[in-house]
């Protein structure tokens, strides 16, 4: 069996976009708990984008998906940030 892996590219897109947003929004807690809560909430509002990749493959498609889904991802992340800010779990 080959080293194929099922991957939800949307997770990587959300993670990348969240890091960008957090650099501009210093008032938002960036601890690991809050980041993961924000990502989970945002991903629950976004459609998954599963692909099969070879283990260790560079995710070159992330940049193209990032542009394609940027507005939807940004909206979902901002909504999640607002929710986590009002009720942080840490």
Buried (B, 14 or more C-beta within 10 A) or exposed (E): EEEEEEBBBBBBBBBBBBEEBBEEEEEBBEEEEBBBBBBEBBBEBBEEBEEEBEEEBEBEBBEEBBEEBEEBBBEBBBBBBEBBBEEEEE
